[in-house]
Amino acid sequence: MPRTLNIAIEGCCHGMLDNIYSQLLTRQKQTKKKIDLLIICGDFQAIRNVTDLGCMSCPDKYKQIGGFYRYYTGERVAPVPTIFVGGNHEAGNHSRELYYGGWVAPNIYFMGNSGVLKFGGLRIGGISGIFKDFDYAKGYYERPPFRGHSRSSMHHARSYEAFKMLQIRQPLDIVVSHDWPQHIERYGNTDGLLKKKPFFEKEVKRGDLGSPLNALLLERLRPAWWFSAHLHVRFTASFGAHESIFTQGWKGIPPYEQDLSNVEALGGIDANRPDAKSGTAQIGNEDEIVMSSLSDEEADLAEPADNATSRAHTEPELEIKRPRMELNLPPPKHDIAPALIDLTEKEPTRETSEYTEAVTSDSKKEEHNVQTDSATDIEPTSKPASFSTPRVPGRPTNFLALDKCLPKRQFLEVIEIKVPDSAADGELKLEYDPEWLAILRLCNPYLPLDESPFVPPAQAQVCEANHQLPLFSDEQLDRELEWVSKNVFRNGRVYVPPNFVPVAPVPPPGTPDSVSFGLARNDGNRGRGRGRGQRGGYGHNQRNDAPWSGPRPYFINANPQTDDFCKMIGINDPLTQLLR
């Protein structure tokens, strides 16, 4: 019998876990329907101590410890299984400790910089961060103490993460991102969006609202649902199965539209940094915090009635190079409401997909039984390489973006998803995804650790049939799947172990959420931003500047979850080892 899951989606969290869970439990009581899973679309702010607070990318005047540390210590426990992706306002040092994903607290799981999990028969993919063209191609060059631009660049999505996500062959049911896919506003009620956010008009007309990286992934992955936040507004759209949103391929995203064969052609590494452009402000959405004299976020926190007019007079424009679409984009559509999504009719497509046949000797086996499959019969030299697609024929993608957690905002929504019989058995727990583990084994040796532009390895062929995407062949992925099957999934599905262990110090019990440990400097309320705790701010309490007691915590802590995960799938962890 098909299983119906009640999935709650929340927009930007901004550390307001208590309020979110309270609203969720109230709704659960009113509807008498148990919420099976909560998905948070970024800006989670898992702040544990003064070091995390110092590493968070936002103006210092808005920094407060918040209430997450109580979930970290176990004083409070999330009442619903919760997963989230990172946004652009996070404690970057904490996120780096769990680069591959992991528990930030009991029952709360971070999906890593990119990742795929299973839950109750659903395949859920996620990618963290926002798109910035001056950091997109770079590797992970940031090092402690994470000052200046590196505090924000840690949350800028990288081409390496897109490269990993592009290798996915099996269909995804859900993808979660913080940033919207570029051009997605054209597939919903664009006029309605501009009535709510009139200052988006220039970006909509230019065609650069949202992330081209996420548009590329949407074009390739085509999940049943795509959830986002970041722009602090509820918006829905329907992206048709036969429509195209981004056809430029891998090299259509700046700076890959330039020649990466010569790094010096980019004008040098530092020339791309925003802090190297003296006197010039970044332009983006109104919620992106920028380390400048007047940030977009400060203007948004105040939310004046003349927001659009005032921005035009205070922010010099910086032209950002974005790919221009040559498509006949659809006119605005009527707003759609989330409804029951039935995945049961897609089950035959999954079982008989070209990809599954390449992996298994029996195409009717269950997805979680890939550990019994064998790729030993593949003869790479005798057959041309094959490249399967994760698309489900005829299935559209429903897009839903939500607001931030504030009164009278549309920040929380519950949808029902019907899961097919073949995937509906088992407990409602997070599971590892075999294909994603195989992809990590393929891609991990190429993890970039400096500012040099990431160039896909020669082993990944440029597939013209898939819009010039750099893809490993099915046969290459099959060989890693075989290893994962024999060494990880020997006995069937593998649940994510509840192996959370606190590794960082926290404030003393009873510390108010408003404490800033002296980091929240009072700069005279520059701009129009209200003081924190007023309407439009991140919190609801007055700032408290009590100092941090005891020694300052480390920037990066050794996290046994990351060590255990890498050992399980047989990879090294060069990033966090380098940062420790």
QUIQUINOR-V221111 format. One line per field, one symbol per residue. psi: psi as a letter, one per 20 degrees, with the letter a starting at -180 (. if undefined). Layout:
psi = ???
This chain:
psi = pqpppopppqdpgkjlgggghghghghhhgikppphqpppkrlgmmphahgghhipnrphijpqhajhhhhhijhqppipppqqrqbjmrnhhghhhlhiqrpirpjoppjahqrprqokiqppqqprarpphiigiranipqqjmrchhhhhhjpqqhhhggghiiphqqqhqpprgqqppihhijbngghghhhmhiigghghhkkpaphghgghghghlrhqpprcgjlqppqrooqhjqphojiagjipqjiiroihohiijjqgihiqhiinpjpqqqbrijoppmahoqhhhhhhhlrhkggghhhiioqppppoqpppjqnqqrqrqqqppappoihiighhghjqhghhhhqioijqqgjkiiirpjiipnhiiqqqqorqjqopiprppppqrarnqqkqnipqpqppppqghiirrqmqpqqpgghhhghhghhijopjaiqpppqqhhoqoohilllpopqrhhghghhhgghghiglhkbqoqpqmkpppiqqrrqqipqhipikjhnqokjlqbjprqpirpiahajqqqpkpqppaqprqgpqpohggggghhgjlrrmhghhhh.
